[in-house]
């Protein structure tokens, strides 16, 4: 398979949705409207933790233009029950209570009530008329408070479905991996480094706020337009929260202005549906940026305790890692992937990894690009960097000595198939960047990263029109260029130019069940379905040609978009266009379809190099050069693979240098806008250089593996190690904002 | 097959789109809007026939709020070329010139220019600013003028693609059927009746005017929302008229408020697209009722010369029929079906039928429910009625003596399979209506009718959701209840209640190619595709069960929605719901699909009985009792079959009694609204009684044949014969409006 010559896969055509998106024609979540539509607004808790004593909505219901007011009492009371989630499983009751609070509000910004009125202004005005009496409770705002015995408790009856054993009240879950004898191995080591790391709660920072439009008919049937990564997930969740069958909902995904995992759950959708049902009119709900920060899923703030031992030659001998991840107000921190990532890049026989899911009175975390992996990897790669310095070994050489290869057993279980970690390290070592001389006040850091890459369920339909063009229908909203990637794979199989393939994202009624756009799964798993559906069409095309020629099917082969009869020149080849034109007369339209549950895609690996310049007087730093190297299996559309590498690196750099949720002592979020919550903008970053390594993935017909998540994993450590390199002091606490860096430099100088 | 016991097919559930439609949630052609949308208006010719000397749009282009103005010069110049049409083939150039005139306007209301502006008022105001200089020409307004040598000519270069032979200038085509020796046979006959009949040009009278919304991106790609019977036909036509590939258009059908054949072509769509392209903004075009009457397809006015001979015992021996059908301003009167219908109900060895397609300066005719068949059938059935009187034979007995049966060769070619004409006649003879005593001033008429019923191309997808509900996706807009009919057939195959099946009408990108909703083909041909797709799902369900049980596929059968293992009770049956829940784990989603080109469905037959009361002083008549009896093959949803019978009868009664296009001497339509063009309303008609006969159609898996068109075929003659019965004078000219009837009564009395 690795020898297959591709004609379209691997090229860089203009994406089909490109013109739509740069000219404003593409319709995002807030761009849908219906006749008679009402506008909604959501009342949110001013407290981080409080009991709701009473809610009086009578005045609001009478306010100008108001057609409906709902509170938690208007949604069905649910028993705890597991539901498949974007990240493992979730308790349906938690999802419901996160959308609309019941007895208690659990974070600043938690939704308490919602209003639908004839204009957004009237809806917001009516919120002021809702009288809520709160009884404030002590909030749990950090891991120390959460874990301290006798402190405040987030849930009186926490996580009823989980097997909690002897866990403290605010710990919703725990997992561990143990192998070998870590104490004995560490005792044998020549060097042992032990450090504690902290990372802040950070937001995905997608540009498009959550937005949806719900229409409920008198028969109760729901049509929902929404900006989501997973229309089918959205359908499942909304049905569960509202006590409906999934068959009663039709979810139509809009274009999506970024998600990065943050649009794999629901927030506004059940409120819009409940308001529409009550008002008898369509209801649109659009979040403000402030609401996005207050009440949608960031990723966990965390503390990671890391111990790693090595021999003098650089061979790692043992690792121990304990991590505490903030879940926010409901269980569900990304503990498993953080635990799995900790030592996924290295051969280690003796390991202990332990992870805790810790409740705090902050917004419920949600998936964020390779959820959890950057957190534990920041610790591991920082310590590896320190080991390399201690042992005076080149940090890439040290990593190569220990890097996992095909056949090694991953710390988290399975044996690795063909993987590309070594290839990315070797590419890094031979890259001009790695040998370039650093300027004054500059430091360099290197880090690796791993991500598991999901498989899951996908469906696809490929049809051929009478003009010989094809349509690829899938159920995955296009975030990172998946339309053109899927079209390229179909073009490859059919043998027609990718411009003649139109990729379509359909709604939940029009396409077979398809899991969300996430887990780096779309080009891999939905791509497999598209290839299978295209091959189904090719089989039909061969059969049509066989029929026209009156020969056996086996005597017709498909090459470069043409049916060719074997043996001699009796029959001139029949192109797809000609066969398409004749389709109605030779057996009807040409339609291929596939549906499958794909295995895990197989992991992806990356190595990043970061050069950073520090202004020692102010503590301000700037990334001056950055190279991201990653194994893509096969880059279907290299530009969008490069874009993923650049985007992931940019987000990781922001996490490392600037981003963090800032709360006051009462748990009020103080930086709820992009002016105060600083994500990197174009002028903050150099052009990020990329190198794509291709170690074909044997379980995908075109060799593809996921690429979207790996690139956010290395930057935290790459940036922090570069900072340590220039500052001469190890940084273990993110973000490396100027005050914190300045403080460390002052301490260094004081130690003198 | 005829013994198959149905569980869901044949029941009468509430239609899935019923609540939407009675509560106003359903979105019709004019109900779509987009941000930045412009509103269009069309300038129409005040002349029936004129040369366009010049069009000056400069003032209009500068008018308030105007963003685009187009004339015929802005659409591509096309060479004549055949395209598949809803009714046979059409010349793409004719379609284009009918949408927007070029050098000449050919009928009153012919589109000349179009404007897009920020409001409908501004668009209409700008039309006044367009200066058109016309050079009026003599119009051709009736068949006599059209056929007279040396008279005015509609097209200087008529119908270049047709083999016209020696036809006069305004005759665009001719067809004939000849068998045996008619002159010899007529010479043998005991009785020969010879009469000439005329029928007026009438409109389909659908309630929803034409409406569409077009959006053209900067890349030229077109999205079109429109009220159409055929989204794929609309795509083909618009692409041809605008010089695009079909792949560049996506047509999204709205709900449709009636079509009856009249929405099988395009009018506004290419104008909206051209305006949107020029303005760079979405453009909506909605016709007024006046525009619908002026410029959309009525059916032909016609003259039919009929000669029929019979023996004294009632045996028909020969028939001769010559008919002239008005095509309107472009070729395409329904000559073939009118010719085929003339003697389709009877065994006749000696026949001559000849039909002419005649151009006149009136709107281009379009399909109208069994196009052409009511026209020739009016003549045939009126003469049969007269023969029965002449020979003193009961008119049903006379028809039974001559009725076609299985194995007979149809006059138009093929041998009949199992058909139900005799059954409908017998049902009529034994119906209480036929024996009921007539009141004073009342008359009774009987007539039969035939329709061919189309097959054509259809696609379908059936998916099963994790909750065990199913979705049926097709490409046919639902006019007469096809959603529920298709859902019933899927429910039957899957073995789940029809309420658990959701029928969806998808756009041209999301479903495989599907011909239009017309020709009575949807429940038949698209139904075949749905059944095939559902059976595809059942095969998958059996395979999943076999996998779960670890048995051979052949050992699993599907019964009543459950997989059952053969031989013993080792495995409890697995219901569709359980298999659906496990689908992701047993091989992925369940998706079935089918696409096929169906054969002709096989003809349908009907017998109608009409009682009519005449006020001899005013000439006003009223249908007081009406019974429509028809062979449906198998009535999938009897209520909607009954609805079709009632609707077709109502339209036929309107045609017989009141409807007609009234032109002045210059060719201006004088009755361009529902106040002056009188279609029957509920208070005009009795409840129409229906009897469904079921002679299963062997080529459809559930025995279905088309039902929608047959019921408009008999009423013209049934009503006219009832009028003759009470008035004692034969009526050969429709409509039987009070002045015409009064005039006939006066002539009768004058003859004394």
Interface residues (C-beta under 8 A of the other chain):
Chain A: X19 X20 X23 X25 X31 X33 X35 X215 X217 X218 X219 X221 X236 X239 X245 X246 X247 X250 X457 X458 X459 X461 X463 X465 X466 X467 X469 X471 X473 X500 X502 X504 X506 X509 X510 X511 X512 X513 X514 X583 X584 X585 X587 X588 X589 X590 X591 X593 X595 X596 X597
Chain B: X19 X20 X23 X25 X31 X33 X35 X215 X217 X218 X219 X221 X236 X239 X245 X246 X247 X457 X458 X459 X461 X463 X465 X466 X467 X469 X471 X473 X500 X502 X504 X506 X509 X510 X511 X512 X513 X514 X583 X584 X585 X587 X588 X589 X590 X591 X593 X595 X596 X597
